[in-house]
């Protein structure tokens, strides 16, 4: 069963940058991969995804223009480059993967991102 692990979170000042990594236990080049986040008291929501074919990326409006998702299939990794971070980006960030048309699965433990001065 596919297992994913997130890393790269931390404390950063507003306007700063972080790069999150999502590494897989096995080849996941055939899967769509998404980054999600959950802030305290809020539901977990999808913020970025990258397709299995062509590396087509999609973003939630809240992060569009600031975050970039990318994948390196030989390294079994997907990244989330986060720039111009805002306090409202504070959340636990998760990655998950799915076959097109299926539900996301393979959730990791998440990585905490805190944006504060």
PASEBA-1860 file (N, C-alpha, C; in nm, 3 decimals):
! residues 117
1> XXXXXXXX> 0.085/-0.119/0.000/0.000/0.000/0.000/0.089/0.124/0.000 ~ 0.053/0.218/-0.085/0.131/0.340/-0.095/0.130/0.417/0.036 ~ 0.246/0.462/0.077/0.258/0.547/0.195/0.332/0.674/0.155 ~ 0.283/0.786/0.205/0.342/0.915/0.175/0.390/0.980/0.304 ~ 0.496/1.060/0.292/0.551/1.129/0.408/0.582/1.273/0.370 ~ 0.531/1.366/0.450/0.554/1.507/0.426/0.670/1.556/0.514 ~ 0.741/1.654/0.463/0.849/1.717/0.540/0.871/1.858/0.489 ~ 0.947/1.934/0.567/0.985/2.068/0.523/0.912/2.182/0.590
9> XXXXXXXX> 0.818/2.150/0.677/0.746/2.256/0.746/0.833/2.326/0.849 ~ 0.779/2.431/0.907/0.852/2.505/1.009/0.789/2.639/1.035 ~ 0.864/2.721/1.107/0.821/2.857/1.141/0.889/2.955/1.045 ~ 0.810/3.041/0.985/0.863/3.138/0.890/0.792/3.270/0.909 ~ 0.861/3.378/0.881/0.801/3.510/0.894/0.712/3.541/0.774 ~ 0.614/3.627/0.792/0.532/3.669/0.677/0.620/3.721/0.563 ~ 0.585/3.679/0.443/0.664/3.715/0.326/0.773/3.615/0.293 ~ 0.797/3.523/0.383/0.902/3.424/0.362/0.859/3.308/0.274
17> XXXXXXXX> 0.950/3.211/0.260/0.927/3.095/0.173/0.961/2.965/0.244 ~ 0.896/2.860/0.201/0.926/2.725/0.244/0.903/2.632/0.126 ~ 0.975/2.520/0.126/0.947/2.416/0.028/0.914/2.287/0.100 ~ 0.796/2.239/0.078/0.752/2.112/0.136/0.781/1.998/0.040 ~ 0.812/1.884/0.098/0.835/1.764/0.019/0.737/1.654/0.057 ~ 0.697/1.579/-0.041/0.610/1.463/-0.021/0.680/1.345/-0.088 ~ 0.724/1.250/-0.009/0.796/1.136/-0.065/0.712/1.010/-0.051 ~ 0.721/0.926/-0.153/0.638/0.806/-0.160/0.720/0.681/-0.134
25> XXXXXXXX> 0.650/0.578/-0.085/0.715/0.450/-0.055/0.736/0.366/-0.180 ~ 0.669/0.405/-0.288/0.682/0.331/-0.413/0.654/0.426/-0.528 ~ 0.676/0.378/-0.647/0.652/0.459/-0.767/0.507/0.508/-0.769 ~ 0.489/0.638/-0.781/0.353/0.692/-0.790/0.337/0.783/-0.911 ~ 0.416/0.755/-1.014/0.412/0.836/-1.135/0.278/0.826/-1.207 ~ 0.201/0.721/-1.183/0.073/0.705/-1.251/-0.041/0.772/-1.175 ~ -0.011/0.833/-1.063/-0.112/0.889/-0.975/-0.114/1.042/-0.979 ~ -0.231/1.097/-0.957/-0.246/1.240/-0.930/-0.206/1.263/-0.784
33> XXXXXXXX> -0.134/1.369/-0.759/-0.092/1.400/-0.622/-0.144/1.538/-0.583 ~ -0.196/1.545/-0.463/-0.250/1.672/-0.414/-0.186/1.713/-0.282 ~ -0.179/1.843/-0.263/-0.140/1.900/-0.133/-0.267/1.958/-0.070 ~ -0.284/1.929/0.057/-0.398/1.975/0.133/-0.346/2.049/0.257 ~ -0.433/2.126/0.318/-0.395/2.186/0.445/-0.516/2.195/0.536 ~ -0.487/2.194/0.665/-0.593/2.204/0.765/-0.548/2.300/0.874 ~ -0.617/2.411/0.882/-0.591/2.509/0.987/-0.675/2.474/1.110 ~ -0.636/2.520/1.228/-0.712/2.490/1.349/-0.858/2.530/1.335
41> XXXXXXXX> -0.946/2.437/1.367/-1.089/2.465/1.362/-1.149/2.465/1.224 ~ -1.071/2.429/1.123/-1.123/2.429/0.986/-1.108/2.290/0.925 ~ -1.183/2.267/0.819/-1.173/2.140/0.747/-1.046/2.137/0.663 ~ -1.002/2.015/0.636/-0.889/1.997/0.545/-0.935/2.024/0.403 ~ -0.857/2.098/0.328/-0.895/2.134/0.192/-0.779/2.121/0.094 ~ -0.813/2.092/-0.029/-0.715/2.077/-0.136/-0.667/2.215/-0.180 ~ -0.536/2.234/-0.186/-0.483/2.363/-0.229/-0.405/2.354/-0.360 ~ -0.355/2.237/-0.393/-0.280/2.223/-0.518/-0.279/2.076/-0.558
49> XXXXXXXX> -0.278/2.052/-0.688/-0.268/1.915/-0.737/-0.187/1.914/-0.865 ~ -0.130/1.798/-0.894/-0.051/1.783/-1.016/-0.089/1.650/-1.080 ~ -0.111/1.654/-1.209/-0.162/1.535/-1.278/-0.052/1.432/-1.299 ~ -0.095/1.312/-1.333/-0.002/1.203/-1.359/0.056/1.213/-1.500 ~ -0.016/1.270/-1.591/0.029/1.284/-1.729/0.043/1.432/-1.760 ~ 0.160/1.470/-1.801/0.183/1.609/-1.840/0.212/1.704/-1.727 ~ 0.201/1.656/-1.605/0.232/1.743/-1.490/0.148/1.868/-1.484 ~ 0.021/1.857/-1.521/-0.069/1.973/-1.518/-0.103/2.004/-1.373
57> XXXXXXXX> -0.086/2.130/-1.335/-0.110/2.171/-1.197/-0.234/2.258/-1.186 ~ -0.297/2.248/-1.072/-0.414/2.331/-1.040/-0.399/2.382/-0.898 ~ -0.457/2.500/-0.872/-0.439/2.564/-0.742/-0.571/2.622/-0.692 ~ -0.584/2.622/-0.561/-0.693/2.697/-0.501/-0.664/2.846/-0.516 ~ -0.770/2.925/-0.522/-0.753/3.069/-0.539/-0.667/3.130/-0.428 ~ -0.676/3.074/-0.310/-0.605/3.130/-0.195/-0.453/3.122/-0.208 ~ -0.403/3.033/-0.293/-0.258/3.015/-0.306/-0.207/3.041/-0.446 ~ -0.297/3.064/-0.539/-0.259/3.083/-0.680/-0.164/3.202/-0.693
65> XXXXXXXX> -0.056/3.181/-0.766/0.043/3.286/-0.784/0.151/3.291/-0.678 ~ 0.129/3.217/-0.568/0.229/3.216/-0.459/0.290/3.078/-0.439 ~ 0.211/2.974/-0.462/0.258/2.837/-0.442/0.277/2.769/-0.577 ~ 0.375/2.679/-0.583/0.400/2.602/-0.704/0.420/2.456/-0.668 ~ 0.343/2.370/-0.733/0.356/2.226/-0.712/0.437/2.168/-0.827 ~ 0.523/2.073/-0.795/0.603/2.007/-0.898/0.628/1.863/-0.855 ~ 0.670/1.781/-0.951/0.697/1.641/-0.917/0.825/1.595/-0.982 ~ 0.891/1.502/-0.915/1.013/1.438/-0.965/0.989/1.288/-0.952
73> XXXXXXXX> 0.937/1.228/-1.057/0.898/1.088/-1.049/1.014/0.992/-1.018 ~ 1.132/1.009/-1.078/1.243/0.918/-1.042/1.276/0.922/-0.893 ~ 1.256/1.037/-0.830/1.283/1.049/-0.686/1.160/1.016/-0.603 ~ 1.049/0.982/-0.669/0.925/0.951/-0.599/0.886/1.065/-0.505 ~ 0.889/1.185/-0.558/0.866/1.303/-0.474/0.780/1.406/-0.545 ~ 0.702/1.476/-0.466/0.626/1.592/-0.511/0.658/1.705/-0.415 ~ 0.673/1.825/-0.468/0.713/1.939/-0.387/0.606/2.048/-0.391 ~ 0.606/2.128/-0.288/0.521/2.247/-0.285/0.609/2.364/-0.244
81> XXXXXXXX> 0.641/2.449/-0.341/0.717/2.570/-0.314/0.619/2.678/-0.274 ~ 0.638/2.733/-0.156/0.546/2.832/-0.101/0.621/2.964/-0.082 ~ 0.578/3.064/-0.154/0.639/3.197/-0.146/0.538/3.297/-0.094 ~ 0.588/3.412/-0.053/0.502/3.521/-0.004/0.403/3.470/0.099 ~ 0.453/3.396/0.194/0.366/3.334/0.293/0.298/3.437/0.381 ~ 0.175/3.404/0.418/0.091/3.491/0.500/0.052/3.418/0.628 ~ 0.017/3.490/0.733/-0.026/3.423/0.856/-0.142/3.326/0.831 ~ -0.228/3.357/0.738/-0.341/3.267/0.711/-0.300/3.138/0.640
89> XXXXXXXX> -0.175/3.126/0.603/-0.125/2.999/0.548/-0.087/2.902/0.659 ~ -0.092/2.946/0.783/-0.060/2.859/0.895/-0.156/2.742/0.900 ~ -0.100/2.622/0.898/-0.183/2.500/0.894/-0.091/2.378/0.899 ~ -0.154/2.263/0.914/-0.084/2.137/0.890/-0.105/2.101/0.743 ~ 0.003/2.071/0.675/-0.001/2.042/0.532/0.017/1.892/0.510 ~ -0.068/1.838/0.424/-0.068/1.695/0.393/-0.058/1.674/0.242 ~ -0.003/1.561/0.204/-0.013/1.521/0.065/-0.087/1.388/0.058 ~ -0.145/1.362/-0.057/-0.216/1.238/-0.083/-0.214/1.213/-0.233
97> XXXXXXXX> -0.246/1.092/-0.272/-0.240/1.055/-0.413/-0.364/0.976/-0.451 ~ -0.393/0.973/-0.581/-0.509/0.898/-0.626/-0.495/0.863/-0.773 ~ -0.565/0.761/-0.813/-0.586/0.736/-0.955/-0.690/0.838/-1.002 ~ -0.679/0.885/-1.125/-0.780/0.978/-1.176/-0.921/0.922/-1.159 ~ -1.009/1.001/-1.101/-1.147/0.959/-1.080/-1.171/0.889/-0.948 ~ -1.066/0.859/-0.875/-1.081/0.794/-0.745/-1.063/0.897/-0.633 ~ -1.080/0.853/-0.510/-1.057/0.939/-0.393/-0.908/0.941/-0.359 ~ -0.867/1.049/-0.296/-0.730/1.058/-0.248/-0.706/0.959/-0.134
105> XXXXXXXX> -0.583/0.908/-0.129/-0.547/0.810/-0.027/-0.397/0.823/0.002 ~ -0.349/0.740/0.095/-0.205/0.738/0.127/-0.164/0.855/0.212 ~ -0.255/0.906/0.295/-0.227/1.025/0.375/-0.108/1.003/0.468 ~ -0.022/1.107/0.476/0.089/1.104/0.571/0.049/1.168/0.703 ~ 0.149/1.194/0.787/0.124/1.254/0.919/0.109/1.405/0.911 ~ 0.149/1.462/0.801/0.140/1.606/0.786/0.264/1.677/0.838 ~ 0.280/1.800/0.795/0.391/1.883/0.843/0.336/2.021/0.876 ~ 0.375/2.071/0.992/0.321/2.198/1.041/0.393/2.315/0.976
113> XXXXX> 0.315/2.408/0.926/0.368/2.535/0.875/0.308/2.647/0.959 ~ 0.393/2.727/1.017/0.348/2.840/1.098/0.410/2.967/1.041 ~ 0.324/3.061/1.007/0.370/3.189/0.952/0.339/3.297/1.055 ~ 0.445/3.348/1.115/0.427/3.444/1.224/0.553/3.526/1.242 ~ 0.534/3.649/1.285/0.649/3.734/1.314/0.684/3.726/1.462
END
